Amino acid sequence: MLEEGRFNGFWDSQGRRGGAEHQVYYDPDLGRWFKRLFHCVNSSTLGDYLVRMRLHAVLFPETAYRLEGFSINSRNKEVAPVVSQPHVEVDTSRPPVTKPETDDLMAAMGFAPVQLMHNGVRDDGYFAYLHPVTGVLVHDLHDENVVRIPETDDLAIIDPCVALARKGTWAAIKLAEVGFPTPPDDLIAGSG
């Protein structure tokens, strides 16, 4: 177990950064961002979260998360994984990455764009992509999560939501809302 107070000290000293899911601080000596899960999003479980981290490592190895350990959330007493991710230098001298550029990047990996529903409205603000063979859904690829690397034409994906669309999962439900069929539970399990 990691020491909760140590994480909190770094997190507090950097202004208690975070988003809907993580509490975040940067360690300049290690060149890594440390993220502590404080709230699973999209009705996911801790297991879903760990699978998501693994899928991210497979799809985007240059920004893969590393599991650093676990702490106990002092507020709710739940186990909280702590992951880290390498720092990515972002080229802010050029315009933000466009949706067509992200479409091309994901198409090269076999993903097709999909629009998801958000509160009953098709929401194109959180760009989503589905790999039709594996049922992997990658979303939240807006222009702060897909960035330009300085002095190259390369793009990096730094904070996507990645999920397996399987029966009953958040990803399958979101895809069904826009007319995609329910995916199989496990493509491999049915073959043996």
Sequence and secondary structure as in RCSB ss.txt:
>XXXX:A:sequence
MLEEGRFNGFWDSQGRRGGAEHQVYYDPDLGRWFKRLFHCVNSSTLGDYLVRMRLHAVLFPETAYRLEGFSINSR
NKEVAPVVSQPHVEVDTSRPPVTKPETDDLMAAMGFAPVQLMHNGVRDDGYFAYLHPVTGVLVHDLHDENVVRIP
ETDDLAIIDPCVALARKGTWAAIKLAEVGFPTPPDDLIAGSG
>XXXX:A:secstr
   HHHHHHHHHHTT EE SSEEEEEETTTTEEEEEE S  TT  HHHHHHHHHHHHHH GGG  EEEEEEE TT
T  EEEEEEEE      SS    HHHHHHHHHTTT EEEEEEETTEEEEEEEEEEETTTTEEEE   TTTEEE T
TSS EEE S EEEE  TTSHHHHHHHHTT     S TTGGG 
